[in-house]
Structure formats: C-alpha cells, structure tokens
Amino acid sequence: MNIKLQKILFLSIISVVLSFYSCAKKLEKTAITVNSNEKIVVDLTKRYKESFRPQFHFTPEIKWMNDPNGLVYYKGIYHLFYQYYPDDIVWGPMHWGHATSTDLIHWEHKKIALFPDKLGLIFSGSAVVDLKNTSGLGTLENPPMVAIFTYHNMEGEKSGRKDFQTQGLAYSLDEGNTWLKYNGNPIIKNTNQKDFRDPKAFWNPETNLWNLVLVAGDHAQFYTSKNLINWEFESEFGKNTGAHGGVWECPDIFKLKVADSKEEKWVLLISINPGAPNGGSGTQYFIGDYDGENFISDQKDIKWLDYGTDNYAGVTYNNTPDGKRLFIGWMSNWNYARDTPTKNWRSAMTLPRELSLEKISNNYVLKSKPVEQLQKQLKQDYSNKLIALKANEKAVVNYGNLNQSEIKFTGENKDLKFIFSNEAHDSLRVEYNAKQKTFSIDRRHSGIVAFEESFGKQIHKTVIPNVISKTIDYQIIMDWSSIEIFLNGGIYSFTEQIFPNKPYTKMILISSENQDIKDFTIHYIKDIWNKK
C-alpha cells in the first residue's frame, strides 16, 4: 500500500470515528413527546440523577406509573408489571409496564407488556404461571404465564353505563417477554356493577382450583376456576365490614402462619381511596378463614397495613421460591400523585417487603419489613454503641447522605423525637409519645410541600397500642424523596414522600427524660441504577 493510500485510509478511519462519537453524543439527549404541543429533552447521561429521583426504589425510566400489577416469580426472575402511561407524567390511558429482577432490588426495564384495545384500557390485575397447563394455552413443557386484568371501557363510562369494566386474559409463551390477548375476552363479564375490577388470581393447592378475588365497589367477590378461563362466582365479603370511606380496590388474599404457633390464618388486603387514616389512599387488611369459596372474619377493628400516606394498591407475589409472602406497594397517594414535583417520570414503588403474622395481646398483627436482599446494598458509615441522651438535651448526628441511608437503633419505651434538617432550613420531624402511645410524622416544613393543599397540611399521627415492649427497635430508610419507618421489626410501618430543597445532612435526637440509645448505625445505601 503506498503512502498516499495509507493517508487516505487513515483519514477515512478518523472521519468514521469522529462521526460515530458525534452520533453517540447526540444520542445522549433524546427528545420525548409528552403532549402534541410539548417536548421534554431527557439527558441520558443524567438519567436517575434528576431531582428527587429515588436511588434504590423502582421507578419507570420515564412517564407515569401507578399500581403494581402481575407480581409473579418464574425461573429465577421476579416480574413486576405496573400501571403505565407512556405519553405523559400524569395519569392517562393505562398500559401494563414491565420490569424484571433477580433479587427484587436491581431492576431491568422491559418493553410494554399490554396495550389498550377495542375492549378498553388495561387496568390492574395479576399474573400466574399455569404449570399444569390447565388453560390449554401452552404445554406442560412450556407452561403459559397468564395475566388476568380489568378492561376499562371509556366510552361505556362516559355514556353512564355501570358495566364498563370487565375482566380480560392475556398469556405469554416466552416467560413474559411477549403477550397475546385471549380471543374470547372478556372472561368475566359485568352484571351491571360499578367499580368491578382488580382481579387477583392464584392456585389454591388445598382445593386444586384456581381462586380469584376482585372488588365491586364496596365489597370483595370470590370466584373459582379449573382452567383460568371459565370462572364461577362463589361469594362476597365486606359490605358492612371494615373501612368504607372510599371505593375498595386492589384486593389480595393469602395464608400465613402465626409466629411462634401452629396456627394459620388467611389475610385479605383491600386498598381504599379515599378513607385512609392520614388522608387519601391506604390499604386495610382483614384476618380470617377461607375455604376456597368463602372468606369469613370476625374482626371488629379496622387494621391498616401502613400508617403513612404513601403506600397504596400493594399486592403480593405469586409462586415465590421459598414461600415467603413478598409485597410491593405504590409509593404515592391519589390526593397529590399527579402533582408531585418531578420531571420526566412520576411515582415510585415502595421497597419490596416481607409480610408475616404475629399475635400481640391476643390481637393479630400483619408485620412488614424490607426484604433481606436490601442488606447487600448497605455500606456502614457510622456506628455508636451508646448515645446517652440527657433529658431535653440534643444529640446531633451529622451525615451528608441521610437521604440515601438506613438508620437503625434501639431506644427505650420513652418519648423520643428525631428531626432531619438541611442547609435550606427544611425539617422533617418524627416523634414517639410514650404516654399517649402515638407516633407522628410532621412533613409540613420538610421541603417542597405547596404543590397540593393536603400534602403538608397537618401532622400525621397514629395510635400504636401494639408497642408494648420495654425497648423499641427503629429502622429508618430514606431515599431522595421518601422515608420508610419500621418499628419493632415491622409491627408498625410508615411510608411518606418528602421533597427536601436540599438533602438532609443533620439528625437531632431529643427525649423528655434520660434515655439510652443503643447500637446506633447509619448505612449508606448504594444506588441500583449505576451500571459501573
């Protein structure tokens, strides 16, 4: 090859490299249409580092998300489907988004699983693996993954009809990657009932039948099937039981063993909007017995899964490998979900939690705590075996990453306040009152709160009679826009969104009397989106 040709070839290679680099840099910014008249430019180099973007909670890459759907485990993969609107950061025509994980902590975004069709929008539902191919939609060698969901017909709703919601079915023969709608949809028709939705299906080994629970306005309905396609109505529950401040939604039912006993009880989850104890959306639960056809409970009091304002529409996984009851909720509230101060995306999920049942003072309590897989994300940054609080004197802990941390300690069953603050003079106040047996979260001055009237209007106070121990274990988990608090291993949990103007850097502890705080630790929680 002569010198001239070598020079031409070299310049050509340089030109191609520069052209590729230029294209790559251009691709770092992607214009995304939000509405016909608006575009958002998303800088891919800063994705997951936007203001208030959770660093270790699941969020969609872009656009709107609400209820978790179709939680199912299969062949080493946890599937998370969710209510998704791909064209805006406010609620719109619902699709099923999709993500997968091998550990419930790190997530891989997948393409949209289910799109609206002529029967309606795709509202909430569940997914199962039909291992025996009872539906005939796959084979024993390649069993189908089956999703059962609510069709929401907008035209029917606008015309004033009540039967605008029905239940549909879709199935996948490639482990959830692609989906086909069943050509006989809907599989459960509507007999003129409003708010007829959110089916949770599961295999009941005690009856060798598929069971399904859905809601119909102010109560739950139970169905059975041999093949996931033909369903028979069995019974209903709840018209005069529990909280009824709003519409019942997103039911789930499962059996748990009562800790330290041979007793087993069934748990029925019902989300309600509005009517939660601290305003807006929340999830109540009932403890009872279920024979595959009828759910019976003699529960008199109203029990709540979470006493914060931001844990709604949560459901549990089908087919878990170790039999654990694993839960994910939507970390928001319909009072202000459309208004939170985020860009490019809106909403997050709670940390996945393990549910368990305990009896305290002859009272059944559904406990929830973060899944053990979270421990692998922790890096200890601070520890103190003993903080001896003097009455009304402050103990100050300075830590620059409070908004990406886990704080744990054991306190005495005495009054305790802890206050998180920053250089912008924001403050998030948490208080336990031992005499009144109350736990309060005050986010009125926690940062940005004026985007919706109710968000920072009042202190959220909860009576917590089941804290009867001489000491209290506190677990506090903060992300860039949330705080989750668990008392005594999850006897009580509190989930709240927060939007500080700057990250919190100081924690103050104060008690009205002398108190020993033991085993105080702060762990930094590594982010889940950084691929490096």
PyMOL commands that set and color helices and strands:
alter all, ss='L'
color gray80, all
select helices_A, chain A and resi 3-27+44-46+154-158+372-377+402-404
alter helices_A, ss='H'
color red, helices_A
select strands_A, chain A and resi 29-35+38-43+63-74+77-85+95-101+108-109+121-129+145-152+165-172+180-181+196-204+209-216+220-225+231-237+247-257+264-273+282-290+295-296+303-304+312-316+325-330+345-346+353-360+363-370+378-389+395-398+405-412+416-421+427-433+438-442+460-463+471-479+482-487+492-497+506-510+515-525
alter strands_A, ss='S'
color yellow, strands_A
deselect
rebuild
show_as cartoon
